[in-house]
Amino acid sequence: MDYTLRQLLLYHAECVRHENARQAAGIISANLGFAGGKAAKAALAKLAG
C-alpha cells in the first residue's frame, strides 16, 4: 500500500505528540515521587480510581 507524503507527515506528528506526552507523564511521576506530600497522594488517589 502506498502512503502519501501528507499521511506520513500526519502519522509522524502523532507519534511525536504521543512520545512527548509519555515523557511528560514520566517527568510528572518522578517529580511527584520525590516531592511527595498532598500532590502525590492526590495523584495516587486519581490513578486508583
C-alpha positions, -999 to +999 in steps of 0.1 A: +000+000+000+013+034-009+010+063+015+010+099+006+035+123+020+008+141+039-003+108+055+033+100+066+037+135+080+005+133+100+015+099+113+049+112+123+034+142+140+010+119+160+040+097+170+059+128+182+029+140+202+025+106+218+061+104+228+061+139+242+030+131+263+047+099+276+078+118+286+058+145+303+039+118+323+072+103+333+086+137+345+054+144+365+055+109+381+092+114+391+085+148+404+056+136+425+077+107+438+104+130+450+082+158+463+056+135+479+030+153+501-006+161+492+000+163+455+014+127+454-015+114+475-040+131+452-023+117+421-023+082+435-060+085+445-068+096+410-050+067+395-066+042+419-100+054+407 
